[in-house]
Amino acid sequence: MLGMCRGRRKFLAASLAVLFIPALTWLYLSVGSFQVKPLPLSPLEAQSSTPVGGVVERQALELRVRAVEEENRALRRELSRPPRSPPARLSSGGHRGNQSRTHSEEGTGDNEGQKATAVGNSSDCVQQPVVDKCETIHVAIVCAGYNASRDVVTLVKSVLFHRRNPLHFHFITDSIAQQILSSLFHTWMVPAVRVDFYDADELKSEVSWIPNKHYSGIYGLMKLVLTKTLPSDLQRVIVLDTDITFATDIAELWAVFHKFKGQQVLGLVENQSDWYLGNLWKNHRPWPALGRGFNTGVILLLLDRLRKLRWEQMWRLTAERELMSMLSTSLADQDIFNAVIKQNPFLVHQLPCFWNVQLSDHTRSEKCYKDVSDLKVIHWNSPKKLRVKNKHVEFFRNLYLTFLEYDGNLLRRELFGCPSEADHNSENLQKTLSELDEDDPCYEFRRERFTVHRTHLYFLHYEFEPSSDNTDVTLVAQLSMDRLQMLEAICKHWEGPISLALYLSDAEAQQFLRYAQGSEVLMSRGNVGYHIVYKEGQFYPVNLLRNVAMQQVNTPYMFLSDIDFLPMYGLYEYLRRSVVQLDMANTKKALVVPAFETLRYRLSYPKSKAELLSQLDMGTLFTFRYHVWTKGHAPTNFAKWRTATTPYRVQWEPDFEPYVMVRRESPEYDRRFVGFGWNKVAHIMELDAQEYEFVVLPNAYMIHMPHAPSFDITKFRSNKQYRVCLNTLKEEFQQNMSRRYGFAALKYMTAENNS
């Protein structure tokens, strides 16, 4: 079991041995005294069968019994000692003199390091200090860019899964990561978790003078300035890399602060490769370090003491001196931390290796532990990540994948007995939900409107700057896993920016990631924003998804489409020209793109309007939903469109739901409509209420591609209560329209009654 202490297992095994082995010995041997030098028991010896007659077997048993007895005595002596009082809590003052304590006491070589670790593994379990039940644990993480933002989510999941204390995350981020993570935590709504952000761009000048060859770039040096960045009243913090996975409660690591002595201000695990020994390859010349050096993927920082020691000046002077000969860092902040420790060994408190099991390219981590079940923090500190070589890599990989695909909604649980800070958003949500009538047959529909879905914006790299002529258009759509195959086709038809909201589970999000990274078409496009909205509830939140995609549009205009439509080739440029021709900047227009459909999975897509009309006449194409829902697109006036050469205006009619291009600031979709039915109709009605003109473009078209029916349309057709509730929501929406838009909105109720 993860977190089980090896020392307790030894004690249990030894106790059993006390009861059974002497009894067996009395039957087979006549042994007078057991006062011999203790011998270690190997796993093979411990598993050998009951001895039989013969000198060799009798001697082996005698040695085993003596060894067990001696180990038992040692354990009893250890347990009989009065418990040592735990060290006084650390304060910002009072540094006890510890200048004579050398690094060799903590173990710098291979043998010493392993001995120190072994002692730490057993003694920590017996005398582990207890963290106060509701004490807040502070965690600092440097995170920059899209990929790191994904990595940090897995780290946070592993921490939340095991934690029993309130958490305060301090993220040092660039603008990209801050946008992603602030939205994620805002919608995650995890109780007893506070998040603060610090602008990494403002800190660049502090470290930009240091040349760095590490792939982390300038952000890999940000840990050096945490004493200056984090709040001045924050006394201690755990600093983590984004490629960390926790296998235990982080409070156990927080408790290690109580073990710091004298002037120790840094808690670090020894480096588990030969990097700082300088023998990895010919002419390998690393930065100075004590022995194997230390890894900075996990750091305990006593901020108050570091500030009193003038940490800023200390690391700067060291870096300046070493850079004169080293010219640049190879491992970013880690090189500078180790150079400082080399000069000031009293600063470091060495942590047992299980607090940072490093799976780097040249790792020797296998030598520092015996049982993977005892490990507490796994560090994927290789560019290869999950492809590293280690005899237990499958165990590590499975642990990582468990949290990667773990349903983050399950981590919203309250902490028992710990009052948390008032969260007004959460309180308002609970108040709203409590006002709903649970006996209402449409309760689930009404509740869905207020459900907060965890949202991860820009799941993949995004890079696009709108043109300076203010005519750019973004295609907006939403999808679930069963429509994933449409992405490549849409990217081939639309060369402009795209904003997509994907409704996925955590596991499906990883499937999508693998699919996208394996697609040359998708990876060649940097102007597609993928926004994951995580599954929750029993309905497909179609209008929420549309709103999420709309909110991330950074162009002046957006084309509101659906994922199962392929726009005509060149529609992006055609819409941009229409912006100018129809003076979209100064008028309220919704440009209608006529919609058609085919029943053929393999279609020779028409390259022109003339070719489309030919296929329409031959029965290869049809006007969209002409045979099941004529009213949805009838106002487009397809008969007029066939011969039109200039844009023409059409009037709103009941149930009109065209696909339109509008300005970015147009109204959002109404969230009360979920699943199938009236989700686009309500939006078009509101555009009309806000006096948008509907203008049909004469040379634009889009084609709906066939697919299996969605789960929601099946429910709509088979479930009478579903249809009753949809009708109730329609009536309530129309009443709301009347209250918002007054007399002008009466036509919607009149039209509905007359239809």
Buried (B, 14 or more C-beta within 10 A) or exposed (E): EEBEBBBEBBBEBBEEBBEEBBEEBEEBBEBEEBEEEEBEBEEEEEEEEEBEEEEEBBEBBBBBBBBBBBBBBEBEEEEEEEEEEEEEEBEEEEBEEEEEBEBEEBBBEBEBBBEBBBEBBBBBBEEBBEBEEBEBBBBBBBBBBBEBBBBBBBBBBBBBBBBBBBBBBBBBBBEBBBBBBBBBBEBBBBBBBBBEBBEBEEBBEBBEEBEBEBEBEBBBBBBBBBBEBBEEEBBBBBBBBBBBBBBBBBBBBBBBBBBBEBBBBBBBBBBBBBBBBEEEEEEEEBBBBBBBBBBBBBBBBBBBBBBBBEBBEBBBEBBEEBBEEBEEBBBBBBBBBBBBBBEBBBBBBBBBBBBBBBBBEEBBBBEBBEEBBBBBBBBBBBEEEEEBEBEBEEBBBEBBBBBBBBBBBEBBEEBEEBEBEEBEEBEEBEEEEEEBEEEEEBEBBBBBBBBBBBBBBBBBBBEBEBEEEBBBBBBBBBBBBEBBEBBBBBBEBBBBBBBBBBBBBBBBBBBBBEBBEEBEEBEEBEBBBBBBBBBBEEBBBBBBBBBBBBBBBBBBBBBBBBBBBBBBBBBBEBBBEBBEEBEBEEEEBBBBBBBBBBEEEEBEBBEEBEEBBEBBEEEBBBBBBBEEEEBBBBBBBBEEBBEBEEBBEBEBBBBBBBBBBBBBEBBBBBBBBBBBBBBBBBBBBBBBBBEBBBBBBBBBBBBBBEEEEBBBEEBBEEEEEBBEBBEBBBEEBBEBBBEEBEEBBEBBBEBBEEE
